[in-house]
Every structure is written in C-alpha cells, then in structure tokens.
C-alpha cells in the first residue's frame, strides 16, 4: 500500500508539472530559453561558448522536456495502477503482480531522476551555469524533485519479507498458544 501511495504521489507531481508546462507553455519556455542562452549568468568568456542562442534549438529542447515529463507521468500512473491492482485483486501469483508494479514504477522514477538529475542539475546547472543566475535558476526545484524520486526508488527496492496471504500481519509475530493443561500433544510433537 505504501508503494502505491508513494508512486502515486510522484505520478501526480509529474502529471501536474507536465500539465502546467502544456497549459502555460510560454512561462517555462522563457526559462529554458534564458538558461540555454546563458544571458543571466556572469557571462564569463570561458563559459559563454556553451550558450545555445538558436530559438529553434531552445524550443526543441523545451518540447523534448515537456514530452519527457508527460511520458514519465504516464509511466508512473501505470505503475500506480499496477500497485492498486496487485493490492485489490486476488491472483494465483501475487508476487508477479507486485514485481510488475515495482518494475514499472522503477522505470518512471528513473525517468524523473534522469530529467532532474542529468537534465536540470548537471546540464542546466553546471554546463549552462544556471547556478549563476538569480532570475532563471531552477536548481532548488530540481533538487527537491530529484530527492523525492530517489527516496521513493530506494524505498521500493528495500528488501521485504511478504507475509503468507492467510496470516494477518500481527499473527506472524505471536507465539503459538500453549495447549490447556492435560490436553494431548499435537501429532508429531516431541514427547516429554
């Protein structure tokens, strides 16, 4: 249940990010243009050769980002749905359903890590020196999104010991009750 909730939370986050960038296309388009043009950095001549000033390339990069966000949201929504199905539908092999949900969620979370880790932190932050800009600096938001996705990914891959389907979770930790005095020992029990 925790895996479904956490995957669903990141799915919702990515869906809202993609939706915002699609419905308010121009705002973050300007962000990407300024970051790639490096026009609000310290304008160090040793770095400015990296700037991308072509509007066509800037806009292509932005469309690629929005497309990646949209596909990521869809993969995470599929992962969330698979967790929900694994939780509510009985199956002959429930472990296979959980593993399918975990694999799908892992793919979506890795897509988030690539977008914000490689795309924003490494390429935007370091290559295009976004950290130098007071006006067009998305490193704080990228770090938050990267951290949340990384945490969920780690939690999804922690080792666990599933309980048998018929045993309530707290029953797995209770000792067997002692037989009443004078009762016959269960079959196969050692005699005293």
C-alpha positions as CSV (number, residue, x, y, z in Angstrom):
1,X,0.0,0.0,0.0
2,X,2.9,2.4,0.8
3,X,4.5,1.7,-2.6
4,X,1.2,2.5,-4.3
5,X,0.8,5.8,-2.4
6,X,4.4,6.9,-2.9
7,X,4.4,6.0,-6.6
8,X,1.0,7.8,-7.0
9,X,2.4,10.9,-5.3
10,X,5.3,11.2,-7.7
11,X,2.9,10.4,-10.6
12,X,0.6,13.2,-9.5
13,X,3.6,15.6,-9.2
14,X,4.9,14.8,-12.7
15,X,1.4,15.0,-14.2
16,X,0.9,18.5,-12.7
17,X,4.3,19.6,-13.9
18,X,3.6,18.4,-17.4
19,X,0.1,19.8,-17.3
20,X,1.4,23.2,-16.2
21,X,4.0,23.3,-18.9
22,X,1.5,22.3,-21.6
23,X,-1.2,24.8,-20.5
24,X,1.2,27.6,-19.6
25,X,3.7,26.8,-22.4
26,X,5.3,30.3,-22.6
27,X,6.4,30.7,-19.0
28,X,8.8,27.8,-18.8
29,X,9.7,28.2,-22.4
30,X,11.2,31.5,-21.4
31,X,13.0,29.8,-18.6
32,X,14.6,27.2,-20.9
33,X,15.5,29.9,-23.4
34,X,17.3,32.0,-20.8
35,X,19.1,29.0,-19.3
36,X,20.3,27.8,-22.7
37,X,21.3,31.3,-23.8
38,X,23.2,31.9,-20.5
39,X,22.2,35.5,-20.7
40,X,21.7,36.0,-17.0
41,X,24.9,34.3,-15.9
42,X,28.2,36.0,-15.0
43,X,28.9,35.9,-18.8
44,X,32.4,34.6,-18.3
45,X,34.0,34.4,-21.8
46,X,35.5,31.0,-20.8
47,X,31.9,29.6,-20.5
48,X,29.9,31.6,-23.0
49,X,30.9,29.4,-25.9
50,X,28.5,26.8,-24.4
51,X,25.4,29.1,-24.9
52,X,22.7,28.0,-27.3
53,X,21.2,31.1,-28.9
54,X,19.2,29.5,-31.6
55,X,15.5,29.9,-30.8
56,X,14.7,26.7,-32.7
57,X,17.1,24.6,-30.7
58,X,15.9,26.2,-27.4
59,X,12.3,25.5,-28.3
60,X,13.1,21.9,-29.4
61,X,14.8,21.4,-26.0
62,X,11.7,22.7,-24.2
63,X,9.3,20.5,-26.3
64,X,11.6,17.5,-25.5
65,X,11.5,18.3,-21.8
66,X,7.7,18.6,-21.8
67,X,7.4,15.3,-23.8
68,X,9.7,13.5,-21.3
69,X,7.6,14.9,-18.4
70,X,4.4,13.7,-20.0
71,X,5.7,10.2,-20.7
72,X,7.2,10.0,-17.2
73,X,3.8,10.9,-15.7
74,X,2.1,8.2,-17.8
75,X,4.6,5.5,-16.8
76,X,4.2,6.4,-13.1
77,X,0.4,6.4,-13.4
78,X,0.6,2.9,-14.9
79,X,2.9,1.9,-12.1
80,X,0.4,3.2,-9.6
81,X,-2.5,1.4,-11.3
82,X,-0.5,-1.8,-11.2
83,X,0.2,-1.4,-7.5
84,X,-3.6,-0.9,-6.9
85,X,-4.5,-4.0,-9.0
86,X,-1.9,-6.0,-7.0
87,X,-3.4,-4.9,-3.8
88,X,-7.1,-5.4,-4.5
89,X,-7.3,-8.3,-6.9
90,X,-6.5,-11.8,-5.8
91,X,-4.1,-13.6,-8.1
92,X,-2.6,-17.1,-8.4
93,X,0.9,-15.5,-8.3
94,X,0.6,-12.2,-6.4
95,X,4.4,-11.8,-6.3
96,X,4.4,-11.5,-10.1
97,X,1.9,-8.6,-9.9
98,X,3.9,-6.8,-7.3
99,X,7.1,-7.3,-9.3
100,X,5.4,-5.9,-12.4
101,X,4.2,-2.9,-10.5
102,X,7.7,-2.4,-9.0
103,X,9.4,-2.6,-12.4
104,X,7.0,-0.1,-14.0
105,X,7.4,2.3,-11.0
106,X,11.2,1.9,-11.1
107,X,11.2,2.9,-14.8
108,X,9.1,6.0,-14.1
109,X,11.2,7.0,-11.1
110,X,14.4,6.6,-13.1
111,X,12.9,8.9,-15.8
112,X,12.4,11.5,-13.1
113,X,16.0,11.1,-11.9
114,X,17.3,11.4,-15.4
115,X,15.2,14.5,-16.1
116,X,16.1,16.4,-13.0
117,X,19.5,14.9,-12.2
118,X,21.0,14.9,-15.7
119,X,18.8,17.5,-17.4
120,X,18.5,20.2,-14.8
121,X,21.2,19.7,-12.2
122,X,24.1,18.5,-14.5
123,X,23.3,20.0,-17.9
124,X,21.3,23.1,-16.8
125,X,23.0,23.8,-13.5
126,X,26.6,23.0,-14.4
127,X,27.0,23.0,-18.2
128,X,24.9,26.1,-18.8
129,X,25.8,27.6,-15.4
130,X,22.2,28.0,-14.2
131,X,23.5,28.3,-10.7
132,X,24.9,31.8,-11.6
133,X,21.5,33.2,-12.5
134,X,19.4,35.0,-9.9
135,X,16.5,35.2,-12.3
136,X,16.4,31.8,-14.1
137,X,17.6,29.3,-11.5
138,X,15.6,26.0,-11.2
139,X,18.2,24.1,-9.1
140,X,16.1,24.2,-5.9
141,X,13.0,22.7,-7.5
142,X,15.1,20.2,-9.5
143,X,16.8,19.1,-6.3
144,X,13.5,18.6,-4.5
145,X,12.0,16.5,-7.3
146,X,15.2,14.5,-7.7
147,X,15.3,13.8,-3.9
148,X,11.7,12.8,-3.7
149,X,12.0,10.4,-6.6
150,X,15.3,8.9,-5.3
151,X,13.8,8.3,-1.9
152,X,10.8,6.6,-3.3
153,X,13.0,4.5,-5.6
154,X,15.1,3.4,-2.6
155,X,12.0,2.5,-0.6
156,X,10.6,0.4,-3.4
157,X,13.8,-1.6,-3.5
158,X,14.2,-2.3,0.2
159,X,14.2,-6.0,1.0
160,X,11.0,-7.2,2.5
161,X,9.5,-10.5,3.7
162,X,5.9,-10.9,2.5
163,X,3.5,-12.5,4.8
164,X,1.5,-15.5,3.8
165,X,-1.8,-14.4,2.4
166,X,-3.9,-16.1,5.1
167,X,-1.9,-14.9,8.0
168,X,-2.7,-11.4,9.4
169,X,0.4,-9.3,9.8
170,X,0.5,-9.3,13.6
171,X,-0.2,-13.1,13.8
172,X,3.2,-13.8,12.2
173,X,4.9,-12.5,15.3
174,X,2.8,-14.2,18.0
175,X,3.9,-17.5,19.5
176,X,1.5,-20.4,19.3
177,X,-0.8,-20.5,22.3
178,X,0.1,-23.1,24.9
179,X,-2.3,-26.1,25.0
180,X,-4.5,-26.3,28.0
181,X,-3.3,-28.5,30.9
182,X,-3.9,-32.2,30.4
183,X,-4.5,-31.8,26.6
184,X,-2.9,-34.4,24.3
185,X,0.1,-33.0,22.5
186,X,-0.4,-32.3,18.8
187,X,0.6,-35.0,16.3
188,X,4.3,-35.1,15.6
189,X,5.2,-33.1,18.8
190,X,8.1,-34.5,20.8
191,X,7.0,-36.3,23.9
192,X,8.3,-35.1,27.3
